[in-house]
Amino acid sequence: MTRLLRDNLREWADEVKVPHDLADRALRRRARRPVGMGALATVLAVGLVAAIAVAVAGLRGTLPGPDSARPASGIALPARPSPAPTDVRADTEHSPPATLVAAGRMAMSAYYTISREQPSGNLQPFRRVWSLYDPRTGGYERTSWGWVDAAPGLQVAAVLDGDLVSRRLGILDMNSRQILKWFDLEHPVGSVTWSPDGTRVLATAYSSSPDVLEGKGDQASVIRDSPRTGYYIVDVEAGTTDYHELPPMADGMGDEKIFNMNARQDLGWSLDGSLLWAPTSTMPDRVFYTLDGEPAEWPEGDRYVDYTGISATSPDGRLVLGDDGLPTRITDAATGEIAGRQRVLQLHAWADDDDVIALGCAGTCENEFNNGMVLVSVDGERTTQLTRNRDTNADGAWRWVLTPR
């Protein structure tokens, strides 16, 4: 009994703590403090019940604030930095970046490369190789996780264990690089994404890996039959997992007006986290569901960067990011009038009310695949290079993931 109690207390003490599918889009375009054991031994002599009470009280005393107590099966998430950093950080010497890249309210929390696996007949599996921001070094650390998504604030990340699809979802402390909690899942999942408030994780479930190409060499394309089965909503602080069935969208071979031709059909959160959305291959680029999986209307006033959970509306609500193109454009939210044009390929996220993180191109943009991350002003007059340009059409090209700071 003494050993069991000690192990449980150590587990409790160890758990205490003081943005969609760019690869698929590219493929489409190409086709804490532990309790002292001496004190516990003394308490154990008095009685088991008293020991548990004292230990729990001691653990509560180590938590960072009056509202951070957690249920026994969950974990206490660290608070986001307040105020959040807003400085501009660039690394134009290394590709991929060796140090944190950030601008205003957004940071590059991770990046990944695509690795093609050994073909099996006419099928070519591929996987993402992830590198995650490491606050200890200020750079990025390559990981072995099957999928990675950093929570807003860059304090914790959700990870999938092993190759996709995975039955094990972990919550990783980005500072210590330790897993705070594992969630074992009955249904295997192929992606994870944090809710806007950073308290829940949405995991899309698949019966098999959706990352498979069909065909030979450069003629290979994404398979059309999606193995999506449903999704989990994981409440990290409560320690609960709630599964819902949701079959894939039709592949467009029939008479459907809204369909999705891709095997990977990851779900995302609405801007306020009250709804879910699923991507389409049509316009509009998504359909919405309630958290229980029932069809829902498009949230009034919400505008999104295509195929992402990022708001296209500026933080002050005045302006809206436009579609991909050269040049791109930003319009007035109220009137629709053009507020500025930018000589970039894509507008990805607002850094602040006046500047946007974008995909810029090298030279005069004679090669759209030779590109990198830039910070561009609304009027297009100011452009700051944030990452070194790279050939995104080449094998092993890296792709960034943006997360609120």
C-alpha positions in Angstrom: 0.0 0.0 0.0 2.9 2.4 0.8 4.4 1.8 -2.6 1.1 2.3 -4.4 0.5 5.6 -2.6 4.0 6.8 -3.4 3.6 6.0 -7.1 0.3 7.8 -7.3 1.6 10.8 -5.5 4.6 11.0 -7.9 2.2 10.7 -10.9 0.1 13.6 -9.5 3.2 15.7 -8.8 4.6 15.1 -12.3 1.4 16.3 -13.9 1.4 19.6 -12.1 2.5 22.6 -14.2 3.4 26.2 -13.0 -3.3 26.7 -36.5 -4.8 23.0 -41.9 -3.5 20.9 -44.3 -0.9 22.7 -46.3 0.5 19.4 -47.5 -2.8 18.4 -48.9 -3.3 21.8 -50.5 0.1 21.5 -52.1 -0.7 18.0 -53.4 -4.0 19.3 -54.8 -2.3 22.1 -56.6 0.2 19.7 -58.2 -2.6 17.6 -59.5 6.1 21.2 -10.7 7.3 20.1 -7.6 7.2 16.5 -6.0 6.0 16.0 -2.4 8.7 15.2 0.1 8.9 11.5 0.8 10.1 11.9 4.4 7.0 13.8 5.3 4.8 11.2 3.6 6.4 8.4 5.6 5.6 10.2 8.8 2.0 10.8 7.7 1.7 7.1 6.6 2.3 6.1 10.2 -0.7 8.1 11.2 -3.0 6.7 8.6 -3.7 6.3 4.9 -6.6 8.7 4.7 -4.7 11.5 6.4 -1.8 10.9 4.1 -3.9 11.4 1.0 -5.4 14.5 2.4 -2.1 16.1 3.3 -0.5 15.1 0.0 -3.3 16.6 -2.1 -3.2 19.8 0.0 0.5 20.0 -0.6 0.1 19.6 -4.4 -2.5 22.3 -4.5 -0.1 24.6 -2.8 2.3 24.2 -5.8 -0.3 25.2 -8.4 0.1 28.6 -10.2 -3.0 30.4 -9.0 -6.4 30.0 -7.2 -8.3 28.9 -10.3 -5.8 26.2 -11.5 -6.9 23.2 -9.5 -7.6 20.3 -11.8 -9.8 17.2 -11.6 -7.9 14.1 -10.7 -8.0 12.7 -14.2 -7.0 15.9 -16.0 -4.1 18.3 -15.9 -3.7 22.0 -15.1 -2.7 23.8 -18.2 -0.2 26.7 -17.9 -1.5 30.2 -18.5 -0.7 31.9 -21.8 2.0 34.6 -21.6 0.4 38.0 -20.7 1.0 40.2 -22.4 1.9 38.1 -25.4 5.1 38.9 -27.3 4.6 41.0 -30.4 8.1 41.4 -31.6 9.3 40.4 -35.1 11.8 37.5 -35.3 13.3 36.4 -38.6 15.8 33.8 -39.7 16.7 34.3 -43.4 20.1 32.5 -43.2 18.8 28.9 -42.6 16.2 26.8 -44.4 14.4 25.5 -42.5 14.8 28.2 -39.8 17.2 27.5 -36.9 15.6 30.0 -34.6 12.0 31.1 -33.8 10.2 33.0 -36.6 7.4 35.2 -35.4 5.7 38.5 -36.1 3.2 40.3 -34.0 0.5 38.0 -32.6 1.6 34.9 -34.5 4.6 32.6 -34.5 5.8 29.7 -36.5 5.2 27.0 -33.8 6.3 24.1 -36.0 7.2 23.0 -39.5 7.1 19.7 -41.3 8.5 18.0 -44.3 6.8 15.3 -46.4 8.5 11.9 -46.7 7.4 9.3 -49.2 7.4 5.8 -47.9 8.2 2.5 -49.7 5.5 2.0 -52.4 3.1 -0.9 -52.1 1.9 -1.8 -55.6 0.2 1.2 -57.0 0.0 3.0 -53.6 2.7 5.4 -52.2 2.2 6.2 -48.5 3.7 9.4 -47.2 4.1 11.0 -43.8 5.0 14.3 -42.2 8.2 14.7 -40.3 7.7 17.3 -37.6 9.9 19.9 -35.9 8.5 21.7 -32.9 9.5 25.0 -31.4 11.8 24.5 -28.3 11.7 27.4 -25.8 14.8 26.1 -24.1 16.9 26.8 -27.2 14.8 29.3 -29.1 14.9 27.0 -32.1 13.2 24.0 -33.5 13.6 20.3 -32.5 12.9 17.4 -34.8 10.4 15.0 -33.3 9.3 11.4 -33.8 5.6 12.2 -33.3 3.1 11.3 -36.0 1.3 14.7 -35.7 2.0 17.9 -33.7 -0.1 20.9 -32.9 1.0 23.6 -30.4 -1.6 25.3 -28.3 -2.1 29.1 -28.4 0.6 30.6 -26.2 3.3 28.0 -27.2 3.4 26.3 -23.7 2.0 22.9 -24.6 1.4 20.8 -27.7 -0.8 17.9 -28.6 1.0 15.0 -30.2 0.2 11.6 -31.7 2.3 8.7 -30.8 4.0 6.6 -33.5 2.9 6.4 -37.1 -0.5 7.5 -38.3 -3.1 6.5 -37.5 -2.6 6.5 -33.8 -4.5 5.4 -30.7 -2.4 7.5 -28.3 -2.7 11.3 -27.9 -0.3 13.1 -25.6 -0.1 16.5 -24.1 3.5 17.7 -24.2 5.1 20.4 -22.0 7.0 22.3 -24.6 9.4 23.7 -22.0 10.4 20.5 -20.3 9.7 18.2 -23.3 7.8 15.8 -20.9 4.4 14.3 -21.6 1.9 15.6 -19.0 -0.8 13.1 -19.9 -1.6 10.3 -22.3 -5.1 9.8 -23.7 -5.7 6.2 -25.0 -8.2 6.2 -27.8 -10.5 3.4 -28.9 -10.7 4.8 -32.4 -7.4 5.7 -34.2 -6.9 9.3 -35.2 -4.8 11.1 -37.8 -4.6 14.7 -36.8 -5.1 17.0 -33.7 -5.8 20.7 -33.4 -6.3 22.9 -30.3 -9.4 24.9 -29.7 -9.0 28.7 -29.9 -9.0 29.0 -26.1 -6.3 26.3 -25.8 -8.3 23.9 -23.4 -9.6 21.2 -25.8 -8.2 19.1 -28.6 -10.1 18.1 -31.7 -8.8 14.8 -33.1 -10.1 13.5 -36.4 -10.5 9.7 -36.6 -9.6 7.5 -39.5 -9.9 3.7 -40.0 -6.5 3.8 -41.9 -4.0 6.4 -42.9 -5.4 9.1 -45.2 -1.9 10.0 -46.4 -1.6 7.7 -49.4 -0.9 8.6 -53.1 -2.1 6.5 -55.9 -0.1 6.1 -59.1 3.6 6.1 -60.1 6.2 8.8 -59.4 5.1 12.4 -60.2 1.9 11.2 -61.7 0.7 10.0 -58.3 -2.3 11.8 -56.8 -4.2 11.7 -53.5 -6.6 8.8 -53.2 -10.2 9.8 -53.4 -11.8 7.4 -50.9 -11.5 9.0 -47.4 -11.2 6.6 -44.4 -12.5 9.2 -42.0 -14.8 7.7 -39.3 -15.5 10.5 -36.8 -13.7 12.7 -34.2 -12.9 13.1 -30.6 -13.2 16.2 -28.5 -10.7 15.9 -25.7 -11.2 18.2 -22.7 -7.6 18.3 -21.4 -8.3 19.8 -18.0 -11.2 17.5 -17.3 -9.3 14.5 -18.7 -12.3 13.4 -20.8 -12.6 12.1 -24.4 -15.9 12.4 -26.3 -16.2 10.5 -29.6 -18.7 11.2 -32.4 -19.1 9.4 -35.6 -18.9 11.5 -38.8 -18.4 9.8 -42.1 -16.4 11.4 -44.9 -17.8 13.8 -47.4 -18.7 12.4 -50.9 -15.9 12.3 -53.4 -17.6 14.3 -56.1 -18.1 11.4 -58.6 -21.9 11.7 -58.2 -24.2 14.7 -58.5 -23.2 16.3 -55.2 -22.8 20.1 -55.3 -20.6 20.0 -52.2 -18.0 17.3 -52.0 -14.4 16.6 -51.0 -12.0 14.7 -53.4 -9.3 14.1 -50.7 -8.7 11.2 -48.4 -7.6 13.5 -45.6 -10.6 15.4 -44.3 -9.5 16.8 -41.0 -12.0 18.8 -38.9 -11.3 22.2 -37.4 -12.7 24.7 -34.9 -14.8 27.7 -35.6 -13.2 31.0 -34.5 -15.0 31.0 -31.1 -14.7 27.2 -30.6 -18.5 26.7 -30.5 -18.7 24.8 -33.8 -16.6 22.4 -36.0 -16.0 22.6 -39.7 -15.0 20.1 -42.4 -13.2 21.1 -45.6 -14.7 20.7 -49.0 -13.2 20.7 -52.5 -15.8 23.3 -53.6 -16.7 26.8 -52.6 -17.4 27.6 -49.9 -14.3 25.8 -48.7 -16.0 24.3 -45.6 -19.3 23.2 -44.0 -20.1 23.5 -40.3 -21.3 21.1 -37.6 -22.3 21.4 -34.0 -19.9 19.8 -31.4 -22.2 16.8 -31.5 -21.8 16.5 -35.3 -25.1 17.9 -36.4 -25.1 20.2 -39.6 -24.9 23.9 -38.7 -25.1 27.2 -40.5 -22.0 29.3 -41.2 -21.4 31.4 -38.1 -22.6 35.0 -38.8 -19.7 37.4 -39.4 -16.9 34.7 -39.5 -14.4 35.0 -42.3 -11.6 32.5 -42.7 -8.3 32.2 -44.5 -9.1 29.3 -46.9 -8.8 25.8 -45.5 -7.5 27.1 -42.1 -9.0 28.0 -38.7 -7.4 31.5 -39.0 -9.5 34.6 -39.2 -9.4 36.6 -42.4 -10.6 39.6 -40.5 -8.1 42.0 -38.9 -8.0 42.1 -35.1 -9.7 45.5 -35.1 -12.4 44.2 -37.5 -11.8 46.8 -40.2 -10.1 44.8 -43.0 -10.4 41.3 -44.6 -7.7 39.2 -46.3 -8.3 38.3 -49.9 -7.8 35.2 -52.0 -4.5 33.8 -53.3 -3.1 35.6 -56.3 -0.4 37.9 -57.5 -1.0 40.5 -56.4 -3.2 39.7 -53.5 -5.6 42.3 -52.0 -7.1 43.3 -48.7 -10.6 44.9 -48.6 -12.6 47.0 -46.2 -14.8 44.8 -44.1 -17.8 47.2 -44.2 -17.7 48.4 -47.8 -15.7 45.8 -49.8 -13.5 48.5 -51.2 -9.9 47.6 -51.8 -7.7 48.9 -49.0 -4.4 47.7 -50.5 -2.7 45.3 -52.9 0.4 43.3 -52.0 2.9 41.7 -54.3 2.8 38.3 -52.6 1.3 34.9 -53.5 -0.9 34.2 -50.4 -2.1 36.1 -47.3 -1.8 33.7 -44.3 -2.5 35.6 -41.0 -2.8 39.0 -39.4 0.3 39.9 -37.4 -1.4 43.1 -36.2 -4.0 45.6 -37.6 -1.6 46.8 -40.2 0.6 43.9 -41.2 0.1 40.4 -42.6 2.2 37.2 -42.6 2.2 36.1 -46.2 3.8 33.8 -48.7 6.2 36.0 -50.7 8.1 35.0 -53.9 11.7 35.4 -54.9 12.8 38.1 -57.4 10.0 39.0 -59.8 8.0 35.9 -59.0 9.0 34.2 -62.2 8.8 30.9 -60.2 5.9 30.6 -57.8 7.5 27.6 -56.1 10.5 29.7 -55.1 9.0 31.4 -52.0 9.2 32.1 -48.3 7.5 33.8 -45.4 7.3 37.6 -45.4 5.6 40.3 -43.4 3.8 42.7 -45.6 1.9 45.9 -44.9 -1.7 46.5 -45.9 -0.7 49.0 -48.6 2.0 46.7 -49.9 4.7 49.3 -49.4 6.6 47.5 -46.6 7.8 43.9 -47.0 10.1 42.2 -44.5 11.6 38.8 -45.2 11.0 36.4 -42.3 12.4 33.1 -43.7 14.8 32.1 -46.4 13.1 31.3 -49.8 13.0 27.6 -50.7 11.7 25.5 -53.6 8.4 24.2 -52.3 8.1 21.9 -55.4 11.2 20.0 -54.3 11.3 16.8 -52.3 11.8 17.5 -48.6 10.6 21.0 -48.8 9.4 22.3 -45.3 6.1 23.9 -44.6 5.3 26.1 -41.6 2.5 26.1 -39.1 1.3 29.3 -37.5 0.0 29.6 -33.9 -1.1 32.6 -31.8 1.5 33.6 -29.3 
